[in-house]
């Protein structure tokens, strides 16, 4: 019973960390107007500040794995929580632009580390049903992503964005305190990971295929998050609030599907779930081509449902295959995914500028095709039955 209680405590700590990561990704966008006014920034200058966030997340994603394998999860997760707390307070109260930029980087650094570490630790404590448990963990990301704009919308009439962001930041401090008292699994590589072991991982074709799948998965999520409102506003005669509502339905679709997958993956093979998810992506992209606002909402819900399985299922593969170096393996594939989201999001901006926002759907179909290809190759390599 004590073992079960300890596992449950670790899982709940990881869920809180993932909730924070979901909130961190949406915070800058949610307070964009307030920060631009406070620092008298135009859109280009603010865009440069926002671009610091993904570099911070990528840095945290690269660092957490080898550190967790060598020293365990407690130090890295506690440090990540404190880094996010500093980021929240800096975004709320900094009056110097250089300090703001540093705080945005710390915010991303802590977020990237906590995202990777929570996924890796849940994989480590799950003797069975790794993908199912990772899917439930992913629900808290969606709750965080939906929750931050909701909190701001409800409280902004009574409080400034600085007070709200600072107050939410104390959740990160609470998480850090919880991580300190949580008994995480011991370090798996007490002598550290050698450079040659990392090279061996980088030569493993299954790990690289998973990385490229997540490259496409993260890219898909990025273009939906960043370009959907523009796409809907140009395609349909709707208001910005209606476009944002449609985007929120995409997050709801992902969250609900991950709740469902938490049970389905205990009874249905990961291979089947992954392939059906890609079918949903094709359907979702097709629905977005229709000149109808209700069908566009349905398409976004289906896309959210289709993207729900990607991370839990493939990270489950990684956790099962690389148990002794799971942190480093997670670091590699999550970092490849983040590079994809940054690169393809930039490419999408170029495409929109040159050829129009309608090619959002074209990019969606293209990414779906590559995800199907990588899925089939991963399944073949793992010889799943």
PEZI-V682299 format. One record per residue. N is the residue number from 1. RES is the residue in one letter. PHI is phi in degrees with one decimal (NA if undefined). NEAR is the number of other ideal C-beta (glycine too) atoms within 10 Angstrom. D_LAST is the distance of its C-alpha to the last C-alpha in Angstrom with 1 decimal. Layout:
BEGIN
n = (N | N)
res = (RES | RES)
phi = (PHI | PHI)
near = (NEAR | NEAR)
d_last = (D_LAST | D_LAST)
END
This chain:
BEGIN
n = (1 | 2 | 3 | 4 | 5 | 6 | 7 | 8 | 9 | 10 | 11 | 12 | 13 | 14 | 15 | 16 | 17 | 18 | 19 | 20 | 21 | 22 | 23 | 24 | 25 | 26 | 27 | 28 | 29 | 30 | 31 | 32 | 33 | 34 | 35 | 36 | 37 | 38 | 39 | 40 | 41 | 42 | 43 | 44 | 45 | 46 | 47 | 48 | 49 | 50 | 51 | 52 | 53 | 54 | 55 | 56 | 57 | 58 | 59 | 60 | 61 | 62 | 63 | 64 | 65 | 66 | 67 | 68 | 69 | 70 | 71 | 72 | 73 | 74 | 75 | 76 | 77 | 78 | 79 | 80 | 81 | 82 | 83 | 84 | 85 | 86 | 87 | 88 | 89 | 90 | 91 | 92 | 93 | 94 | 95 | 96 | 97 | 98 | 99 | 100 | 101 | 102 | 103 | 104 | 105 | 106 | 107 | 108 | 109 | 110 | 111 | 112 | 113 | 114 | 115 | 116 | 117 | 118 | 119 | 120 | 121 | 122 | 123 | 124 | 125 | 126 | 127 | 128 | 129 | 130 | 131 | 132 | 133 | 134 | 135 | 136 | 137 | 138 | 139 | 140 | 141 | 142 | 143 | 144 | 145 | 146 | 147 | 148 | 149 | 150 | 151 | 152 | 153 | 154 | 155 | 156 | 157 | 158 | 159 | 160 | 161 | 162 | 163 | 164 | 165 | 166 | 167 | 168 | 169 | 170 | 171 | 172 | 173 | 174 | 175 | 176 | 177 | 178 | 179 | 180 | 181 | 182 | 183 | 184 | 185 | 186 | 187 | 188 | 189 | 190 | 191 | 192 | 193 | 194 | 195 | 196 | 197 | 198 | 199 | 200 | 201 | 202 | 203 | 204 | 205 | 206 | 207 | 208 | 209 | 210 | 211 | 212 | 213 | 214 | 215 | 216 | 217 | 218 | 219 | 220 | 221 | 222 | 223 | 224 | 225 | 226 | 227 | 228 | 229 | 230 | 231 | 232 | 233 | 234 | 235 | 236 | 237 | 238 | 239 | 240 | 241 | 242 | 243 | 244 | 245 | 246 | 247 | 248 | 249 | 250 | 251 | 252 | 253 | 254 | 255 | 256 | 257 | 258 | 259 | 260 | 261 | 262 | 263 | 264 | 265 | 266 | 267 | 268 | 269 | 270 | 271 | 272 | 273 | 274 | 275 | 276 | 277 | 278 | 279 | 280 | 281 | 282 | 283 | 284 | 285 | 286 | 287 | 288 | 289 | 290 | 291 | 292 | 293 | 294 | 295 | 296 | 297 | 298 | 299 | 300 | 301 | 302 | 303 | 304 | 305 | 306 | 307 | 308 | 309 | 310 | 311 | 312 | 313 | 314 | 315 | 316 | 317 | 318 | 319 | 320 | 321 | 322 | 323 | 324 | 325 | 326 | 327 | 328 | 329 | 330 | 331 | 332 | 333 | 334 | 335 | 336 | 337 | 338 | 339 | 340 | 341 | 342 | 343 | 344 | 345 | 346 | 347 | 348 | 349 | 350 | 351 | 352 | 353 | 354 | 355 | 356 | 357 | 358 | 359 | 360 | 361 | 362 | 363 | 364 | 365 | 366 | 367 | 368 | 369 | 370 | 371 | 372 | 373 | 374 | 375 | 376 | 377 | 378 | 379 | 380 | 381 | 382 | 383 | 384 | 385)
res = (X | X | X | X | X | X | X | X | X | X | X | X | X | X | X | X | X | X | X | X | X | X | X | X | X | X | X | X | X | X | X | X | X | X | X | X | X | X | X | X | X | X | X | X | X | X | X | X | X | X | X | X | X | X | X | X | X | X | X | X | X | X | X | X | X | X | X | X | X | X | X | X | X | X | X | X | X | X | X | X | X | X | X | X | X | X | X | X | X | X | X | X | X | X | X | X | X | X | X | X | X | X | X | X | X | X | X | X | X | X | X | X | X | X | X | X | X | X | X | X | X | X | X | X | X | X | X | X | X | X | X | X | X | X | X | X | X | X | X | X | X | X | X | X | X | X | X | X | X | X | X | X | X | X | X | X | X | X | X | X | X | X | X | X | X | X | X | X | X | X | X | X | X | X | X | X | X | X | X | X | X | X | X | X | X | X | X | X | X | X | X | X | X | X | X | X | X | X | X | X | X | X | X | X | X | X | X | X | X | X | X | X | X | X | X | X | X | X | X | X | X | X | X | X | X | X | X | X | X | X | X | X | X | X | X | X | X | X | X | X | X | X | X | X | X | X | X | X | X | X | X | X | X | X | X | X | X | X | X | X | X | X | X | X | X | X | X | X | X | X | X | X | X | X | X | X | X | X | X | X | X | X | X | X | X | X | X | X | X | X | X | X | X | X | X | X | X | X | X | X | X | X | X | X | X | X | X | X | X | X | X | X | X | X | X | X | X | X | X | X | X | X | X | X | X | X | X | X | X | X | X | X | X | X | X | X | X | X | X | X | X | X | X | X | X | X | X | X | X | X | X | X | X | X | X | X | X | X | X | X | X | X | X | X | X | X | X | X | X | X | X | X | X | X | X | X | X | X | X | X | X | X | X | X | X)
phi = (NA | -61.2 | -62.9 | -67.4 | -64.2 | -65.1 | -62.2 | -64.1 | -64.3 | -63.9 | -63.6 | -64.7 | -62.5 | -64.1 | -63.0 | -63.6 | -62.7 | -68.1 | -58.7 | -62.7 | -63.0 | -60.6 | -68.1 | -66.3 | -66.4 | -100.7 | -61.8 | -59.5 | -64.3 | -70.5 | -109.9 | -57.3 | -61.9 | -64.0 | -68.1 | -62.3 | -68.9 | -64.0 | -102.3 | 53.1 | -104.1 | -85.4 | -62.7 | -67.1 | -64.1 | -67.5 | -60.3 | -66.2 | -68.7 | -60.4 | -66.7 | -69.5 | -57.2 | -62.5 | -67.6 | -65.2 | -62.6 | -62.5 | -61.2 | -64.0 | -68.3 | -72.3 | -83.0 | -64.0 | -63.3 | -58.0 | -66.8 | -65.6 | -64.7 | -83.9 | -116.4 | 90.1 | -91.9 | -59.4 | -66.4 | -67.4 | -73.7 | -64.4 | -62.1 | -64.7 | -62.6 | -66.9 | -63.6 | -67.8 | -59.7 | -61.7 | -64.1 | -58.6 | -66.9 | -66.0 | -64.0 | -73.4 | -120.0 | -64.4 | -115.7 | -110.8 | -64.1 | -64.2 | -66.1 | -59.2 | -61.9 | -63.8 | -67.4 | -63.7 | -64.7 | -60.9 | -57.9 | -68.0 | -58.9 | -65.4 | -63.9 | -62.6 | -66.9 | -72.9 | -62.5 | -65.9 | -66.6 | -66.2 | -62.7 | -66.4 | -70.7 | -65.7 | -61.9 | -65.8 | -85.5 | -96.7 | -68.8 | -132.4 | 55.4 | -58.1 | -63.7 | -62.4 | -68.2 | -66.9 | -67.1 | -62.9 | -57.4 | -63.6 | -60.2 | -70.6 | -61.6 | -63.9 | -61.4 | -64.7 | -65.2 | -79.6 | -71.1 | -63.4 | -61.0 | -64.5 | -60.3 | -63.7 | -64.1 | -74.2 | -98.1 | -66.0 | -74.4 | -102.7 | -132.5 | -72.8 | -63.9 | -61.9 | -66.4 | -65.0 | -63.2 | -62.5 | -64.6 | -62.6 | -58.5 | -68.5 | -65.1 | -67.0 | -66.6 | -62.1 | -62.0 | -60.7 | -64.5 | -65.3 | -63.0 | -62.5 | -95.0 | -81.8 | -90.2 | -78.6 | -58.2 | -71.3 | -61.5 | -90.5 | -125.6 | -65.8 | -98.1 | 88.4 | -98.6 | -76.7 | -59.6 | -70.1 | -68.0 | -65.4 | -61.5 | -62.0 | -62.6 | -67.8 | -92.8 | -76.8 | -66.7 | -64.9 | -61.4 | -68.6 | -63.4 | -62.4 | -58.7 | -71.7 | -60.8 | -69.8 | -56.6 | -70.7 | -59.0 | -65.2 | -62.1 | -61.5 | -60.8 | -65.5 | -70.5 | -67.4 | -62.9 | -97.2 | -121.2 | -64.0 | -61.2 | -61.7 | -59.8 | -69.4 | -64.1 | -78.4 | -85.8 | -125.6 | -85.0 | -131.3 | -86.9 | -63.3 | -65.2 | -67.4 | -65.4 | -68.3 | -63.3 | -60.7 | -65.1 | -65.4 | -67.9 | -63.2 | -66.1 | -62.8 | -58.8 | -66.2 | -64.6 | -63.6 | -64.5 | -67.3 | -63.5 | -63.1 | -64.7 | -56.3 | -97.4 | -60.2 | -68.6 | -80.5 | -123.8 | -116.3 | -63.5 | -60.0 | -58.8 | -63.0 | -60.7 | -63.3 | -68.7 | -66.0 | -63.1 | -70.0 | -60.7 | -60.9 | -62.3 | -62.4 | -64.8 | -61.1 | -62.0 | -62.9 | -64.7 | -68.5 | -75.8 | -73.0 | -88.0 | -147.7 | -63.4 | -60.0 | -68.6 | -65.2 | -61.5 | -59.9 | -61.0 | -70.3 | -61.6 | -65.7 | -63.3 | -59.6 | -65.2 | -68.5 | -83.8 | -62.9 | -85.3 | -52.7 | -68.0 | -59.3 | -70.0 | -71.5 | -67.9 | -63.1 | -58.4 | -63.4 | -62.4 | -73.1 | -81.7 | -124.8 | -61.1 | -79.1 | -133.4 | -60.8 | -61.0 | -64.9 | -63.1 | -63.2 | -56.1 | -64.2 | -71.9 | -66.9 | -66.4 | -60.7 | -61.5 | -65.5 | -59.8 | -61.8 | -63.0 | -70.2 | -68.8 | -72.0 | -64.0 | -64.2 | -61.3 | -62.6 | -60.9 | -63.8 | -63.3 | -61.5 | -65.3 | -90.5 | -125.1 | 106.5 | -69.8 | -58.2 | -77.9 | -58.3 | -68.4 | -58.3 | -63.7 | -61.2 | -64.2 | -63.9 | -65.0 | -59.8 | -61.3 | -66.9 | -64.1 | -63.2 | -60.7 | -66.2 | -61.1 | -63.4 | -67.9 | -63.6 | -61.1 | -64.4 | -65.9 | -80.3 | 55.8 | -70.3 | -127.9)
near = (5 | 6 | 8 | 8 | 9 | 15 | 17 | 11 | 15 | 21 | 17 | 13 | 24 | 28 | 19 | 20 | 33 | 26 | 24 | 30 | 26 | 24 | 27 | 28 | 21 | 18 | 28 | 20 | 14 | 19 | 21 | 17 | 11 | 18 | 21 | 15 | 10 | 15 | 15 | 8 | 17 | 8 | 9 | 7 | 13 | 16 | 11 | 11 | 20 | 14 | 12 | 19 | 22 | 18 | 16 | 24 | 29 | 20 | 17 | 32 | 27 | 18 | 19 | 31 | 28 | 20 | 22 | 31 | 25 | 18 | 16 | 18 | 28 | 21 | 16 | 27 | 28 | 18 | 21 | 32 | 27 | 18 | 25 | 31 | 23 | 19 | 28 | 27 | 20 | 22 | 25 | 22 | 15 | 19 | 8 | 10 | 13 | 8 | 12 | 20 | 15 | 17 | 22 | 24 | 21 | 24 | 30 | 26 | 26 | 30 | 28 | 30 | 31 | 32 | 27 | 29 | 31 | 30 | 30 | 29 | 28 | 27 | 26 | 20 | 18 | 19 | 7 | 7 | 16 | 25 | 27 | 24 | 23 | 29 | 27 | 20 | 26 | 29 | 23 | 23 | 26 | 24 | 18 | 22 | 22 | 18 | 16 | 23 | 18 | 12 | 16 | 19 | 10 | 11 | 15 | 15 | 6 | 8 | 14 | 13 | 21 | 17 | 14 | 21 | 27 | 18 | 14 | 20 | 24 | 12 | 18 | 28 | 16 | 14 | 23 | 22 | 13 | 17 | 26 | 12 | 9 | 19 | 11 | 23 | 17 | 10 | 18 | 17 | 17 | 10 | 7 | 12 | 20 | 10 | 7 | 8 | 16 | 17 | 9 | 12 | 19 | 11 | 9 | 16 | 10 | 17 | 22 | 16 | 23 | 29 | 23 | 20 | 28 | 27 | 23 | 24 | 25 | 25 | 26 | 27 | 22 | 21 | 23 | 22 | 18 | 16 | 19 | 22 | 16 | 13 | 23 | 24 | 15 | 14 | 20 | 17 | 8 | 15 | 10 | 10 | 8 | 17 | 21 | 14 | 13 | 23 | 20 | 17 | 18 | 24 | 22 | 16 | 25 | 28 | 22 | 16 | 25 | 27 | 16 | 14 | 26 | 20 | 13 | 17 | 25 | 12 | 8 | 13 | 14 | 23 | 17 | 13 | 19 | 24 | 15 | 14 | 21 | 21 | 13 | 21 | 24 | 17 | 17 | 26 | 23 | 15 | 20 | 24 | 15 | 13 | 8 | 12 | 16 | 11 | 15 | 24 | 20 | 19 | 26 | 25 | 22 | 23 | 28 | 26 | 25 | 25 | 25 | 26 | 30 | 25 | 26 | 28 | 26 | 25 | 29 | 24 | 25 | 24 | 22 | 15 | 15 | 20 | 13 | 12 | 21 | 25 | 31 | 23 | 27 | 27 | 29 | 26 | 29 | 28 | 23 | 19 | 28 | 25 | 18 | 23 | 24 | 18 | 14 | 21 | 18 | 12 | 13 | 19 | 13 | 9 | 19 | 19 | 9 | 8 | 10 | 12 | 18 | 14 | 16 | 23 | 18 | 14 | 19 | 23 | 14 | 16 | 22 | 22 | 14 | 16 | 25 | 18 | 15 | 22 | 22 | 15 | 16 | 23 | 19 | 11 | 16 | 16 | 6 | 13 | 6)
d_last = (33.3 | 34.6 | 31.2 | 29.8 | 32.9 | 32.6 | 29.0 | 30.1 | 33.1 | 31.0 | 28.7 | 31.8 | 33.4 | 30.4 | 30.6 | 34.3 | 33.6 | 31.2 | 33.8 | 36.3 | 34.2 | 33.9 | 37.6 | 38.3 | 36.7 | 38.8 | 42.1 | 43.7 | 43.3 | 44.5 | 47.7 | 48.3 | 51.5 | 53.0 | 52.3 | 53.7 | 56.8 | 57.2 | 57.0 | 58.4 | 55.5 | 54.8 | 51.3 | 50.9 | 52.0 | 49.7 | 46.8 | 47.4 | 47.2 | 44.0 | 42.5 | 43.0 | 40.3 | 37.2 | 38.6 | 39.0 | 35.5 | 34.2 | 36.4 | 35.1 | 31.5 | 32.3 | 34.3 | 32.4 | 29.5 | 31.5 | 34.1 | 31.7 | 30.2 | 33.7 | 35.7 | 33.2 | 32.9 | 36.3 | 38.5 | 36.4 | 35.7 | 39.4 | 40.6 | 38.4 | 39.9 | 43.4 | 42.8 | 41.7 | 44.7 | 47.0 | 45.4 | 46.0 | 49.6 | 50.3 | 49.2 | 51.3 | 54.5 | 54.7 | 57.8 | 57.3 | 54.9 | 53.9 | 53.1 | 51.0 | 49.0 | 48.4 | 47.3 | 44.8 | 43.3 | 43.2 | 41.7 | 38.8 | 38.6 | 38.1 | 35.7 | 33.5 | 33.5 | 32.9 | 30.0 | 28.1 | 29.2 | 28.3 | 24.7 | 24.5 | 26.2 | 24.1 | 20.9 | 22.9 | 23.9 | 20.6 | 19.1 | 16.4 | 15.7 | 16.8 | 15.9 | 17.6 | 20.6 | 20.8 | 20.9 | 23.8 | 25.5 | 25.4 | 27.4 | 30.3 | 30.3 | 30.9 | 33.5 | 35.3 | 35.3 | 36.7 | 39.0 | 41.1 | 42.5 | 43.1 | 45.0 | 47.1 | 47.8 | 49.0 | 51.1 | 52.5 | 55.5 | 56.6 | 55.5 | 55.2 | 51.8 | 52.8 | 53.2 | 49.9 | 47.9 | 49.6 | 49.1 | 45.3 | 45.3 | 46.3 | 42.8 | 41.6 | 44.3 | 43.2 | 39.6 | 41.0 | 43.0 | 40.0 | 37.9 | 40.9 | 40.7 | 36.9 | 35.6 | 32.6 | 30.4 | 32.3 | 32.0 | 29.3 | 31.3 | 34.9 | 36.1 | 34.5 | 32.1 | 33.7 | 33.9 | 32.1 | 29.1 | 29.0 | 29.3 | 26.4 | 24.2 | 25.6 | 24.6 | 20.9 | 19.3 | 16.3 | 19.0 | 21.1 | 18.6 | 18.0 | 21.8 | 22.3 | 20.0 | 22.1 | 25.2 | 24.5 | 23.6 | 26.8 | 28.8 | 27.9 | 28.8 | 32.0 | 33.3 | 32.7 | 34.6 | 37.4 | 38.0 | 37.2 | 40.7 | 42.4 | 40.3 | 41.1 | 44.8 | 45.3 | 43.4 | 44.8 | 48.2 | 47.1 | 48.3 | 46.7 | 46.1 | 44.2 | 42.1 | 41.3 | 40.4 | 37.9 | 36.3 | 36.2 | 34.3 | 31.5 | 31.3 | 31.4 | 28.5 | 26.4 | 27.7 | 27.1 | 23.5 | 22.8 | 24.4 | 22.2 | 19.0 | 20.2 | 19.5 | 16.7 | 14.3 | 14.9 | 13.5 | 11.2 | 8.1 | 9.7 | 8.1 | 9.8 | 12.8 | 13.3 | 13.5 | 15.7 | 17.8 | 18.6 | 19.7 | 22.0 | 23.5 | 24.5 | 26.1 | 27.8 | 29.3 | 30.5 | 32.2 | 34.0 | 35.7 | 37.6 | 41.2 | 40.9 | 40.9 | 39.0 | 36.3 | 36.1 | 35.6 | 32.8 | 31.2 | 31.4 | 29.9 | 26.9 | 26.7 | 26.8 | 24.0 | 21.9 | 22.6 | 22.0 | 18.3 | 18.6 | 20.1 | 18.5 | 14.8 | 15.5 | 17.9 | 15.4 | 13.3 | 16.7 | 17.8 | 15.0 | 15.4 | 19.2 | 20.5 | 23.8 | 24.7 | 23.0 | 26.2 | 26.9 | 23.3 | 23.7 | 27.2 | 26.0 | 23.4 | 25.6 | 28.6 | 27.1 | 26.3 | 29.9 | 31.4 | 29.6 | 31.1 | 34.5 | 34.4 | 33.1 | 35.4 | 38.3 | 37.3 | 37.2 | 40.7 | 41.9 | 40.3 | 41.9 | 45.2 | 45.3 | 43.5 | 43.3 | 41.0 | 39.6 | 37.2 | 35.3 | 33.2 | 32.9 | 31.5 | 29.1 | 27.7 | 27.7 | 25.7 | 23.2 | 22.7 | 22.2 | 19.7 | 17.6 | 18.0 | 17.1 | 14.0 | 12.7 | 13.9 | 12.4 | 8.8 | 9.7 | 11.5 | 9.1 | 6.5 | 3.8 | 0.0)
END
